[in-house]
Amino acid sequence: MQKKYFGAAFGKEVYEYTIESDGITLSVIDLGATVSALLVPDKSGKPGDIAVGFATAEDYEKYGDNQGATIGRYANRIRHGRFEMDGTVYQIPCNDGENSLHGNNEFRNALWELCDSGENYLCFCYTSPDGSNGFPGTLQTQVKYSLEGGSLVIDYDAVSDKKTPICLTNHLYFNLNADPSKTICNHYLQVTAENFTQADDALIPTGRILPVAGTALDFRSEKQLSEAVLADPMLAAPGGVDHNFCLSGADGSLRKAAVLSEKESGRVLTVYTDLPGIQVYSGNFLKPDIGKGGVRLVKHGAVCLETQYYPDSPNRPQFPQCIFAAGEHFVSKTIYKFSTL
């Protein structure tokens, strides 16, 4: 493992930790337990950084839009930042118009502790205090990044001393071109989902679960992302894909959720999860900020594949539930497996 100073953010020193295994190089900074670099070989064996992000901690504070960060306590959106549990109403700050997004970015902006490490893994810990951003309970969280058999494996473990909703994910922005100045419209995507959660113009679920068949969100067979990003009026409000897909066979077991590929580089990314949903986000709101290597980011310059519970689940009893009792652990695994065509 290598450790280096990465800059300062939110008044704190930030360090980057790097491991390598099976031709893959992973770097993670302790700010947000954020994946800052992910070098993966193309079909000719040449490594390229497929994780869109920034070169310094200062840039992550200034420009960051959750690039590569661990997200919690509740990934995705909660309507009006409000939910009721056992007769008590809890209010979360609304940082996305009238709604709450990604737990008001608490986990992204926090400095995590590197609590364990080895030749092929990095483990980060963070304690969210009782009442932080309106959530009940002191939440102890651990995120472990491992390089195993050509895959990046992310293991989550979180437990609270009070009943509380928990939904953790990682917000990696992937560009298999390894060039964030190019859009991901040439990428191909397949998602193992028959249905999606319908959302309003603020991207809050209406409560209806609809079939993907006959829509731009039908990725049951491999389809170029440009066909969805540019194709359908239903995608006008989010400016592209920004939807939760209801994964097939969601029984808590680890299963294939999605496959992303790019023909020129030959890189293929296969996603596995034990959670019921995956948010596909086509970088619709990426701004021309200066990323790594001085390269400016572009709209649709990356795609996120965020494993998760459905958005606004605390307010939707018909959705798979993410409420955990005191002492009950949220445990989840996401695997990003890399290969070439």
N, C-alpha and C positions, 0 to 999 in steps of 0.2 A: 504494500500500500504506500502511496505517495501522498504527502500533505503539503499544501502551499497556501500562503496568504492570498485571499481573493478580493480584498478591499473591505470597505466598511459600509454598513447600511443600517438605518434606524438607530444610529449612534453606537453600533456594536461591530467588533471585528468579525469578519466572515472568512472561513477557511474552506478549501476545496480538497476532496479526498478522491483518489483515483486508484482503480483496480483494473486488472486485465486478465482475461481467460478465454481460451479457444478463439483467438483472433478478434475478440470484442473488447473495447476499452470503455469503461464507465467512469464518469466523474460526477460527484454529488457534492453540493455545498450545504453547509449546516443551516443557512438561511432557508427556511421552508422545507428542509430535507429535500432539496431541489436537484433533479437531474440536470446538470449543466452541460454535459457532453455525452454522446453515445456514438462511438465510432464502430461502424459495422462494414465488413467488406462487401464490394459489389461482385458481379459475376466474374470479373477478371482478378479478384482477390485484393483490389485496391480499397483500403479503408476510407470511409467518409463519415462525417458527423451528421447524423440524421435527426438530431434533436435541435430544434430551433430555439434559440435563446440569446443570451448576452455574454459579454466578455468580462464584466466586472460586477461586483456586488452593488456598486453605485448605480449601474445601469438597471439591475433587477429592481432596485427601489424606485428609480425614476420612470422606467418604461414598462416594467413587468406586467404582464397580463396572465399570470399564473403559469408561465412557461416552465414545464417540468416539475412544478411544485406538488407537494403533498397537500391535499385539500380536505378540510374538515372544519368544524365537527360534522357539518352536513353538506356534502357535495351537491351541487346544483341548486335549484331554486325552491324557496318556500314562499307561498302566496302571502303577500302583505307582511312577510317576516313574522307570522303569528301562527301558533298552533296551541291546541288545548290537550292537556293530558291529566287524567284523574281529577277533572274539575278545575284545574288551574290553567290559566292562559299565560303563555310565555311569549315575550316579544323579542325578536331578533332584529338588529339594525337593518334597515332597508337600504342597501347599497347598489341596487339595480332598479332604478325607478321606484315604483311602489312596492318592490319585492326584495327579499333577501337572496343573495347569491353566494354560494361557497362559504357559508358561515361567517360572512363579513371579512373574509380573507385572513382570519386569525392564524391558521396554520401556516399559510404562505409567508406571512410577515414575521413569524416567530423564529427565534434562534434555537435550533434543536441541538441536543447533546449527542455526540458520537459515543454510544454506550457500549458498543462491541464491534470488533472488526476481525477479519482474517484475510487470507490470500485472495479469496474470491467473494467476499461479502462485506457489507457495511450496514450497521444497525444504528438507527437514530431513535432517540426518545424525547418526548415532550409531555409536560403536564399542563393541561388547561384547567384553570381554577374554577371552582364552583361559581356559577353565575356569569362566567365570561361570555360576553356577547349575548347574554340572556338565557343561555342553556343551563339547565340544572346539573349539579354534580361536578365533582373534581374528576376529570378524565385523564387517565394514564394511557399514553399512546406510544406504540413502538412500530417502526417501519423498518423492514429489513430488505435490502437490495442484494441479490445474489446473481452471479454469472454462472450458469449451469448448463452444460451441453448445448452451447450456441443460443442460449436464451437469457433474457433478463427476467428474473423472478422477483416479484414484489410481494412480501408477506406483511399483512397488517394484523395488529392485535391491540385492542382498546377496551378499557374497562372503567366504569364509573362507580362512585359510591352512592349515586342516586339514579333512579329510573330516568332514562334520557334517550333521545334519538341519536343514532350514530350511523354515519354513511361516509366512508373514506374512499378516496380515489387518488390517482396521479393524473396531472394535467400535462403530460408530455405532448408537445407539438411535433408531429412527425413530418419530415419531408424526405422521402426515399431517394430524391435526386441528390441529397446532401448539398443542396444549394437553395437557401431560403429566398433568393431573388427570383426563383422560378415557382410558378404556382403548382398546386397538386392536382390540377385538372386533368393531367395525363396519368394519374394514378388510377388503378382499378380496385374496386372494393366489393367484397362479398360479406354479407351479414347473416348470421343464422337466426333470423327472426321472421315470423309470419305477421307480426303486429307491431304497432307503435302507439305511444300515448299521444293523442291529439292535444295540441296546445293552442292557446290564443296568441294574439299578436305580441304579448309580453313574454311569450314562451312559458307560460304557466299551464299545466295540464287542465283540460276541461273536465277530466274524469272519465272520458270515453277512451276505450282502447279499440283502435281501428285496424283493419287489414292493410298491409303494405301493397297488396295486389292492386294494380291499376294506377299507382301513384309513382311519383319520382323517387319515393323512398323504398322502392322494391329492389333490394339488393340480394334477394335470395339466390340469384345467379350473379356471377361476376359482371360488373358494369363500370364503365369509366365514370369517374366522379364528375366530369364536365356535364354529363347527361343529367345529373341531379342538380348541380350547382346553378346551372343556367336554364333549366328546362321547364319549371313548373310554377304557376302562380302561387301555389301553397307555400313556396319557399321565399316569397318576396319579402315578408316581414323580417325574417332572420338574415336575409341576404345570402342564403345558401342552406346547407344542411346544418341544423342545430337541434337534433331531435333524439329522444330516448326510444330505443328499440327494445321491445319485450322479447328477450331471448328464449328460444325454444328449449324445452327440456329443463326448465329452471327448477331443479329439485335440490339445490345446494351442492351438487357434485361439480367437479371441475370439468368443463367442456369447452369446445371450440365456439368462440363468439363471432370472430371476424377474420378476414384475410385481406390484407392490403398489399398491392404489388405495383411495381413500376418497371416497365419493359426495358427501357434503355439501360438502366443500371443493373437490372435483373434482380434487384432486392425484393424479398418477400417477407412480410411480417404477418405472423399468425397469432391471434390473441385468444387466450384461454382465461376463463373466469368461473368462479362459483357463485357469483351474484346474479340477480335476475335481469339486469338491464345493462345497456351500454349506450352512452351518449356519443353520437358521431357529430363532430363540429368541424366544419370546413374552413376555419380561419377567417370567418366573414368580417370580423372587426379588427383584424390585424392592421396596424398603422405603419407608416414608413419610418419606423424607428431604426436606429443603427444597431445591428446585431453583431455577432461574432465575425471577426475578420473585416470589420468596417462595412459589411454588406447590409444594405437597407432591406427591411422586411417588406413584403407586399401582401395585399389582400388575397386570401386564398393561398397563402404561401406555406400552409401546413394543415394537417388534419389531426384532430384529437380523437382518441378511442378510449373513452373514460368508462371503466367498469363501475357499476353503481346499483343502488336501489333506485326506484323511479323518482323523478322530481316530485316535490310536494307530498311525499308519502305520509307524513304525519297528519295531513289533512284529508287523506283519501283512504278510508278503511278498506276499500276494495283492492288497493294495491298491495303487493308484498310488503310486509311491515318491517320497520327498522328500529322499533322501540326496544331497548334492552333494559332489563331489570338491574337493580343495584348488584354489583358483583358478577353479572353475566358478561362474558367476553364477546365482543365483535371480533371475529377471526375470519380473514379472507385472504385469498391468493389470486394474483394476476400474473400470467406468464405472457411475455412478449418473445415469441420464438422467431429467430431469423434464419432465412435460407436464401437460395438464389434459384432463378429459373434455369 
